[in-house]
């Protein structure tokens, strides 16, 4: 059953659905690209993992040992240095435990050399907020943009910070950036809203090979149907806020 919405479904941005949607969409996109690639290329589904401690706090360690001089006790107030020893009782606390985050992305590689021709990213919530996830992604993005690798960057989350582009850009809920390496710093930014279908995009390859045109809406529809999100989402409730 298709989504009741014409394009991207904001209900999928809920944490209960986003992780599975992210994985399913990337694999479906890889399959759709692979079906149209020439024999000189292949698509690899890759993953990066890092520890995220954005909840705050410090690493658990052993505190420094403080040794008091014997005469220090004599200088304490009577109510503290008195002869009655009271057993200290522990209080329940929680310690910050870094969360292991795995992000999947795609790489179109050349069969003959294994070189990465095109990198394809779907930004998850963690790298749209300040913290190690965004730092890790920003570093990789800068490396790709400074290389001969093409970049396609999907931002299908309304909340969080967008990645920087230069010039006046019309704000839209969703964005897809296509940056062919041979055209930089020029790039194509596909912006679309809640009432618009996902666009067709042009996927650059190694010259002189002709770029591929990929229709994203049928890929999304297939993922939505196979994931049975229509039976799992309560559409009587409001969708996640764009500021969550």
DODO-273950 format. One record per residue (C-alpha): x, y, z; residue in one letter; residue number from 1. Coordinates in Angstrom, 2 decimals, always signed. Layout:
BEGIN
+---------+---------+---------+------+-----+
|       X |       Y |       Z | rest |  nr |
+---------+---------+---------+------+-----+
|       X |       Y |       Z |    A | NUM |
...
+---------+---------+---------+------+-----+
# end
This chain:
BEGIN
+---------+---------+---------+------+-----+
|       X |       Y |       Z | rest |  nr |
+---------+---------+---------+------+-----+
|   +0.00 |   +0.00 |   +0.00 |    X |   1 |
|   +1.45 |   +3.40 |   -0.94 |    X |   2 |
|   +1.99 |   +6.29 |   +1.44 |    X |   3 |
|   -1.02 |   +8.65 |   +1.72 |    X |   4 |
|   +1.41 |  +11.50 |   +0.91 |    X |   5 |
|   +2.64 |  +12.30 |   -2.61 |    X |   6 |
|   +6.37 |  +12.27 |   -1.84 |    X |   7 |
|   +8.57 |  +12.02 |   +1.23 |    X |   8 |
|   +6.57 |  +10.95 |   +4.27 |    X |   9 |
|   +7.44 |  +13.06 |   +7.37 |    X |  10 |
|   +6.15 |  +10.28 |   +9.64 |    X |  11 |
|   +9.21 |   +8.25 |   +8.62 |    X |  12 |
|  +11.37 |  +10.85 |  +10.35 |    X |  13 |
|  +10.23 |   +9.46 |  +13.71 |    X |  14 |
|  +13.07 |   +7.58 |  +15.49 |    X |  15 |
|  +10.93 |   +4.44 |  +15.55 |    X |  16 |
|  +10.99 |   +4.27 |  +11.73 |    X |  17 |
|  +13.98 |   +6.24 |  +10.49 |    X |  18 |
|  +16.71 |   +3.64 |  +11.07 |    X |  19 |
|  +14.91 |   +0.91 |   +9.13 |    X |  20 |
|  +13.87 |   +3.34 |   +6.40 |    X |  21 |
|  +17.45 |   +4.59 |   +6.06 |    X |  22 |
|  +18.80 |   +1.05 |   +5.58 |    X |  23 |
|  +16.02 |   -0.07 |   +3.25 |    X |  24 |
|  +16.21 |   +3.06 |   +1.11 |    X |  25 |
|  +19.96 |   +2.85 |   +0.64 |    X |  26 |
|  +19.83 |   -0.82 |   -0.37 |    X |  27 |
|  +16.90 |   -0.19 |   -2.74 |    X |  28 |
|  +18.72 |   +2.78 |   -4.26 |    X |  29 |
|  +21.83 |   +0.62 |   -4.75 |    X |  30 |
|  +19.75 |   -2.04 |   -6.51 |    X |  31 |
|  +18.08 |   +0.52 |   -8.77 |    X |  32 |
|  +21.44 |   +2.03 |   -9.74 |    X |  33 |
|  +23.06 |   -1.37 |  -10.25 |    X |  34 |
|  +20.30 |   -2.41 |  -12.65 |    X |  35 |
|  +21.24 |   +0.47 |  -14.96 |    X |  36 |
|  +25.03 |   +0.51 |  -14.60 |    X |  37 |
|  +27.34 |   -0.64 |  -17.35 |    X |  38 |
|  +29.63 |   -3.59 |  -16.71 |    X |  39 |
|  +32.50 |   -1.26 |  -15.84 |    X |  40 |
|  +30.98 |   -0.25 |  -12.50 |    X |  41 |
|  +29.54 |   -1.77 |   -9.34 |    X |  42 |
|  +27.75 |   -0.37 |   -6.27 |    X |  43 |
|  +29.11 |   -1.06 |   -2.80 |    X |  44 |
|  +26.99 |   -0.63 |   +0.34 |    X |  45 |
|  +29.42 |   +0.71 |   +2.94 |    X |  46 |
|  +29.09 |   +1.60 |   +6.63 |    X |  47 |
|  +30.94 |   +3.85 |   +9.06 |    X |  48 |
|  +30.74 |   +3.38 |  +12.82 |    X |  49 |
|  +31.64 |   +5.84 |  +15.57 |    X |  50 |
|  +30.92 |   +6.39 |  +19.25 |    X |  51 |
|  +28.58 |   +9.28 |  +20.00 |    X |  52 |
|  +28.47 |  +10.87 |  +23.45 |    X |  53 |
|  +26.30 |  +13.85 |  +22.55 |    X |  54 |
|  +24.12 |  +13.20 |  +25.60 |    X |  55 |
|  +26.84 |  +14.97 |  +27.55 |    X |  56 |
|  +29.07 |  +14.04 |  +30.42 |    X |  57 |
|  +32.68 |  +12.92 |  +30.64 |    X |  58 |
|  +34.47 |   +9.67 |  +30.23 |    X |  59 |
|  +34.51 |   +7.36 |  +33.21 |    X |  60 |
|  +37.92 |   +7.33 |  +34.89 |    X |  61 |
|  +39.70 |   +6.88 |  +38.18 |    X |  62 |
|  +39.73 |  +10.10 |  +40.21 |    X |  63 |
|  +42.95 |  +11.45 |  +41.62 |    X |  64 |
|  +43.67 |  +10.27 |  +45.16 |    X |  65 |
|  +43.78 |  +13.11 |  +47.70 |    X |  66 |
|  +45.88 |  +12.46 |  +50.80 |    X |  67 |
|  +45.27 |  +14.74 |  +53.76 |    X |  68 |
|  +47.96 |  +15.54 |  +56.28 |    X |  69 |
|  +47.28 |  +14.11 |  +59.76 |    X |  70 |
|  +46.94 |  +17.59 |  +61.26 |    X |  71 |
|  +44.16 |  +18.46 |  +58.82 |    X |  72 |
|  +41.59 |  +16.54 |  +60.86 |    X |  73 |
|  +42.28 |  +18.74 |  +63.89 |    X |  74 |
|  +41.37 |  +21.79 |  +61.86 |    X |  75 |
|  +37.93 |  +20.52 |  +60.83 |    X |  76 |
|  +34.77 |  +21.84 |  +62.54 |    X |  77 |
|  +33.56 |  +19.78 |  +65.49 |    X |  78 |
|  +30.44 |  +18.56 |  +63.69 |    X |  79 |
|  +32.65 |  +17.15 |  +60.92 |    X |  80 |
|  +35.61 |  +15.85 |  +62.95 |    X |  81 |
|  +33.54 |  +14.36 |  +65.75 |    X |  82 |
|  +34.15 |  +10.82 |  +67.06 |    X |  83 |
|  +30.95 |   +9.37 |  +65.56 |    X |  84 |
|  +31.60 |   +7.69 |  +62.19 |    X |  85 |
|  +28.62 |   +7.57 |  +59.88 |    X |  86 |
|  +28.66 |   +5.05 |  +57.02 |    X |  87 |
|  +28.30 |   +6.82 |  +53.69 |    X |  88 |
|  +25.41 |   +5.41 |  +51.66 |    X |  89 |
|  +25.61 |   +5.40 |  +47.89 |    X |  90 |
|  +23.01 |   +7.12 |  +45.81 |    X |  91 |
|  +21.88 |   +5.77 |  +42.43 |    X |  92 |
|  +23.33 |   +7.64 |  +39.46 |    X |  93 |
|  +23.85 |   +7.03 |  +35.76 |    X |  94 |
|  +27.10 |   +7.27 |  +33.85 |    X |  95 |
|  +27.30 |   +8.48 |  +30.23 |    X |  96 |
|  +27.76 |   +5.51 |  +27.91 |    X |  97 |
|  +28.72 |   +6.41 |  +24.34 |    X |  98 |
|  +26.32 |   +5.03 |  +21.75 |    X |  99 |
|  +27.70 |   +3.11 |  +18.78 |    X | 100 |
|  +26.30 |   +4.71 |  +15.61 |    X | 101 |
|  +26.42 |   +2.96 |  +12.23 |    X | 102 |
|  +25.73 |   +4.97 |   +9.08 |    X | 103 |
|  +25.29 |   +3.33 |   +5.69 |    X | 104 |
|  +26.29 |   +4.98 |   +2.45 |    X | 105 |
|  +26.90 |   +3.94 |   -1.16 |    X | 106 |
|  +29.93 |   +4.05 |   -3.37 |    X | 107 |
|  +29.92 |   +3.54 |   -7.12 |    X | 108 |
|  +33.27 |   +2.01 |   -7.95 |    X | 109 |
|  +35.13 |   +1.29 |  -11.14 |    X | 110 |
|  +35.58 |   -2.46 |  -11.63 |    X | 111 |
|  +39.03 |   -2.20 |  -13.21 |    X | 112 |
|  +40.64 |   -0.09 |  -10.48 |    X | 113 |
|  +38.26 |   -0.17 |   -7.49 |    X | 114 |
|  +38.36 |   +3.64 |   -7.48 |    X | 115 |
|  +35.37 |   +5.45 |   -5.96 |    X | 116 |
|  +33.64 |   +7.33 |   -8.77 |    X | 117 |
|  +30.52 |   +8.56 |   -6.92 |    X | 118 |
|  +29.76 |   +8.71 |   -3.19 |    X | 119 |
|  +26.10 |   +8.71 |   -2.13 |    X | 120 |
|  +25.07 |   +9.79 |   +1.37 |    X | 121 |
|  +21.72 |   +9.85 |   +3.17 |    X | 122 |
|  +22.17 |  +12.08 |   +6.20 |    X | 123 |
|  +20.96 |  +10.54 |   +9.49 |    X | 124 |
|  +19.75 |  +12.55 |  +12.50 |    X | 125 |
|  +23.08 |  +12.30 |  +14.35 |    X | 126 |
|  +25.03 |  +14.20 |  +11.73 |    X | 127 |
|  +22.41 |  +16.95 |  +11.55 |    X | 128 |
|  +23.15 |  +17.90 |  +15.17 |    X | 129 |
|  +26.33 |  +19.21 |  +16.75 |    X | 130 |
|  +28.55 |  +16.41 |  +17.96 |    X | 131 |
|  +30.89 |  +13.68 |  +16.81 |    X | 132 |
|  +28.48 |  +12.46 |  +14.12 |    X | 133 |
|  +28.33 |  +15.82 |  +12.35 |    X | 134 |
|  +32.07 |  +16.34 |  +12.76 |    X | 135 |
|  +32.83 |  +12.93 |  +11.27 |    X | 136 |
|  +30.53 |  +13.52 |   +8.32 |    X | 137 |
|  +31.75 |  +17.08 |   +7.69 |    X | 138 |
|  +35.33 |  +15.82 |   +7.50 |    X | 139 |
|  +34.45 |  +13.12 |   +4.99 |    X | 140 |
|  +32.33 |  +15.56 |   +2.95 |    X | 141 |
|  +35.25 |  +17.98 |   +2.73 |    X | 142 |
|  +37.53 |  +15.17 |   +1.56 |    X | 143 |
|  +35.10 |  +14.15 |   -1.17 |    X | 144 |
|  +34.53 |  +17.72 |   -2.35 |    X | 145 |
|  +38.28 |  +18.19 |   -2.59 |    X | 146 |
|  +38.74 |  +15.05 |   -4.66 |    X | 147 |
|  +37.81 |  +13.73 |   -8.10 |    X | 148 |
|  +34.86 |  +11.80 |   -6.61 |    X | 149 |
|  +31.31 |  +12.91 |   -7.41 |    X | 150 |
|  +29.02 |  +13.49 |   -4.41 |    X | 151 |
|  +25.28 |  +12.92 |   -4.04 |    X | 152 |
|  +23.90 |  +13.99 |   -0.67 |    X | 153 |
|  +20.33 |  +13.24 |   +0.42 |    X | 154 |
|  +18.82 |  +15.32 |   +3.24 |    X | 155 |
|  +15.38 |  +13.82 |   +3.89 |    X | 156 |
|  +15.04 |  +15.13 |   +7.45 |    X | 157 |
|  +13.42 |  +18.48 |   +8.11 |    X | 158 |
|  +15.01 |  +18.96 |  +11.53 |    X | 159 |
|  +18.65 |  +19.81 |  +12.17 |    X | 160 |
|  +21.29 |  +21.84 |  +10.38 |    X | 161 |
|  +21.75 |  +21.71 |   +6.63 |    X | 162 |
|  +25.23 |  +21.32 |   +5.18 |    X | 163 |
|  +26.64 |  +24.56 |   +3.76 |    X | 164 |
|  +26.31 |  +25.59 |   +0.14 |    X | 165 |
|  +27.23 |  +28.97 |   -1.30 |    X | 166 |
|  +24.80 |  +31.50 |   -2.72 |    X | 167 |
|  +21.14 |  +32.31 |   -2.12 |    X | 168 |
|  +19.17 |  +29.09 |   -1.65 |    X | 169 |
|  +15.40 |  +28.85 |   -1.35 |    X | 170 |
|  +14.58 |  +27.03 |   +1.92 |    X | 171 |
|  +12.76 |  +23.73 |   +1.42 |    X | 172 |
|  +11.95 |  +20.87 |   +3.81 |    X | 173 |
|  +14.02 |  +18.35 |   +1.85 |    X | 174 |
|  +17.14 |  +18.66 |   -0.32 |    X | 175 |
|  +19.31 |  +16.52 |   -2.58 |    X | 176 |
|  +22.71 |  +17.84 |   -3.63 |    X | 177 |
|  +24.39 |  +16.51 |   -6.77 |    X | 178 |
|  +28.00 |  +17.68 |   -7.09 |    X | 179 |
|  +29.86 |  +16.37 |  -10.17 |    X | 180 |
|  +33.58 |  +16.69 |   -9.51 |    X | 181 |
|  +34.30 |  +18.18 |  -12.95 |    X | 182 |
|  +31.85 |  +21.05 |  -12.36 |    X | 183 |
|  +32.91 |  +22.16 |   -8.87 |    X | 184 |
|  +32.26 |  +24.53 |   -7.28 |    X | 185 |
|  +28.99 |  +24.46 |   -9.28 |    X | 186 |
|  +26.45 |  +21.84 |   -8.20 |    X | 187 |
|  +22.75 |  +21.06 |   -8.53 |    X | 188 |
|  +20.49 |  +21.34 |   -5.48 |    X | 189 |
|  +17.07 |  +19.69 |   -5.74 |    X | 190 |
|  +14.75 |  +21.23 |   -3.15 |    X | 191 |
|  +11.24 |  +19.90 |   -2.65 |    X | 192 |
|   +8.39 |  +20.03 |   -0.17 |    X | 193 |
|   +5.79 |  +17.84 |   +1.48 |    X | 194 |
|   +3.37 |  +18.01 |   -1.42 |    X | 195 |
|   +5.91 |  +17.20 |   -4.14 |    X | 196 |
|   +7.20 |  +13.80 |   -5.26 |    X | 197 |
|  +10.85 |  +12.95 |   -4.90 |    X | 198 |
|  +12.63 |  +14.23 |   -8.02 |    X | 199 |
|  +14.49 |  +12.42 |  -10.77 |    X | 200 |
|  +18.20 |  +13.08 |  -10.36 |    X | 201 |
|  +21.20 |  +12.74 |  -12.65 |    X | 202 |
|  +23.93 |  +10.48 |  -11.31 |    X | 203 |
|  +27.37 |  +11.41 |  -12.68 |    X | 204 |
|  +29.84 |   +8.72 |  -13.74 |    X | 205 |
|  +33.33 |   +8.64 |  -15.19 |    X | 206 |
|  +33.60 |  +10.52 |  -18.50 |    X | 207 |
|  +32.92 |   +9.71 |  -21.27 |    X | 208 |
|  +30.16 |   +7.49 |  -19.78 |    X | 209 |
|  +26.73 |   +9.11 |  -19.88 |    X | 210 |
|  +25.26 |  +10.02 |  -16.45 |    X | 211 |
|  +22.33 |   +7.95 |  -15.22 |    X | 212 |
|  +18.88 |   +9.37 |  -14.63 |    X | 213 |
|  +17.42 |   +7.87 |  -11.46 |    X | 214 |
|  +13.70 |   +8.17 |  -10.60 |    X | 215 |
|  +13.55 |   +8.34 |   -6.81 |    X | 216 |
|   +9.80 |   +8.26 |   -6.20 |    X | 217 |
|   +9.33 |   +4.65 |   -7.40 |    X | 218 |
|  +12.25 |   +3.61 |   -5.17 |    X | 219 |
|  +10.66 |   +5.34 |   -2.19 |    X | 220 |
|   +7.27 |   +3.78 |   -2.94 |    X | 221 |
|   +8.78 |   +0.32 |   -3.07 |    X | 222 |
|  +10.58 |   +0.80 |   +0.25 |    X | 223 |
|   +7.43 |   +2.13 |   +1.89 |    X | 224 |
|   +5.38 |   -0.82 |   +0.65 |    X | 225 |
|   +7.88 |   -3.55 |   +1.54 |    X | 226 |
|   +8.46 |   -2.01 |   +4.98 |    X | 227 |
|   +4.68 |   -2.10 |   +5.59 |    X | 228 |
|   +4.87 |   +1.37 |   +7.07 |    X | 229 |
|   +1.20 |   +1.95 |   +6.24 |    X | 230 |
|   +0.32 |   -0.62 |   +8.92 |    X | 231 |
|   +2.85 |   +0.67 |  +11.44 |    X | 232 |
|   +2.29 |   +4.44 |  +11.30 |    X | 233 |
|   -0.62 |   +6.05 |  +13.12 |    X | 234 |
|   -1.64 |   +8.82 |  +10.75 |    X | 235 |
|   -4.25 |  +10.10 |  +13.21 |    X | 236 |
|   -1.34 |  +11.53 |  +15.23 |    X | 237 |
|   +0.70 |  +14.56 |  +14.16 |    X | 238 |
|   +4.05 |  +13.86 |  +12.44 |    X | 239 |
|   +7.35 |  +14.60 |  +14.15 |    X | 240 |
|   +8.11 |  +18.30 |  +14.43 |    X | 241 |
|  +10.59 |  +19.81 |  +12.01 |    X | 242 |
|  +12.49 |  +21.10 |  +15.07 |    X | 243 |
|  +12.81 |  +17.77 |  +16.90 |    X | 244 |
+---------+---------+---------+------+-----+
# end
